Amino acid sequence: MARQRLTSLQGVGALVTGASSGIGWLLSRRLAAGGARVALVARREPELAALASEITSSGGEALVLPCDVSDPEQVRAAAQRARERLGAIELLVNNAGYGGHRRFLDWDVRDIERVMRVNYLGAVYFTKALLPDMVARGRGFTVFVSSVAGRIAPPEESAYAATKFALLGLAESLSLEVEDAGVHVLTVLPGVIRTPFFDGMLERLSRVARKSMVEPDGLVDAILAALAKGRREITYPRWLAVSFLARALAPGFLRSQVKRATRTD
């Protein structure tokens, strides 16, 4: 079957997790501006309500769904409400996540478990809730927002990187399973994006990481363009994908460069 392409957002039912800030916030606005009917999912209801008000005041349609994505019961309820209010959900964006910047030896195991529940299992729960309908309809789009850290794990991000590696494995396997049923899977690997995600962590980031930080607008453009072209994976900024080739061809060299580049000043 040919790749599915999302060339028009008009009337598309979409659900975005982690919509209260950062990438999810901006992407939700862009989807609504393109005519999509957007379900906004996050824990922080006031921020979601403010975004929904902005969308509706511009003539769009948005549904506020306060939800802790790490709780499967809350996810099932949110997915059901989205279907009842918006109809078929054709586009699912698994974007919710958080991380940290500390040594594994200093990382509390309870928070390591929490990071995995939010970043990985939250995506599993929402995909489980909405994917069967996409397969039954023979059309749908599922986006997994992973990270460059899901291919090349930097030091002091072990718990976070592990969740992003897990998302990559899930997305790659799932794509092979459902593409012939008409469901397209897109994996997104952002680098260091200037969002509230990094609030409180900037002083722990290396000089190289701080210098490579980019605005989120280009990433959102790249995600929408990838959906329109039927691409299965994107890295943003694109030049970071060179490191994946280096990992395959010269792993020792890349390892030394990662250690140098991620050393905090």
Phi, psi and omega in degrees: 000140179295153179297140173287143178230132179262085186270345178221137179264354186301118177077002181287131173277122184232148174230127182238122175270155184067037187275357187279349180197172171059224184299315181297321179297310183292319180296320178299318178299316182292321178298314180295321179297332179275359177106001179285152174260115197247128171267124185258119185241129173185174178280330189272096185296319180302319179293321177296318180297321178295319178294316179299320178297319178296318181294312183292327179293340177264009177093005180269182180233128181217144179239125180273125181230085176299130187196136169269110187294345179279354180255109185298330178291317176297322179296314180300318180294319180294317180297319180295318180294322178299317179295320181293323184271325187249351184083210183299133174264107182270337183230121175245126177245107177274094187242341185301138178177161173210170182208207180190175181219088180203161178294147178304321181296337181260358187270119181298133185296331178293324177285326175302317178296319181296318178301317180294321180294318182286306189287320184258303184293330175301319177292321177299314184297313182291324178293318176300323183286327189248337183297320182303322178293322178297315179297318180296325179279341183078022179198137176172164182224126178237125182248132175246117177270100178267230182189156170303330177293353174275352174244323179231104187277119177277161176295155179067019174224030188302312183294317180294312182299323180299321179292325182283326171299318180297318178298320179298315179297317178299311184296317182295317179292316181297321180302317179293328182286322192247354184294327179286347175268003176094010180253126182262135178246126177243128175253133183244128180242088178281152170273223181271107184254136182285091179220170177299347177308324185265004176302130180083355181246352187302322182291342179268347180283152178289164177299320180297317180296318180295320181290332183271359181296134182233162180285154184283343184301318180295325177295316179296319175303316182294322179296312181295321178294322180294320177296321181291331182264353181074028179284149184263337181207140174223148173242138181221129353297153188299328184297340180293338180295341177301327182294332178292321177294319179297325179297322181284322187267328183217068186299324179295317178298315181297319180302315180294323180290322178297317179298319178292314187289335184259006177288125180286150181273000000 
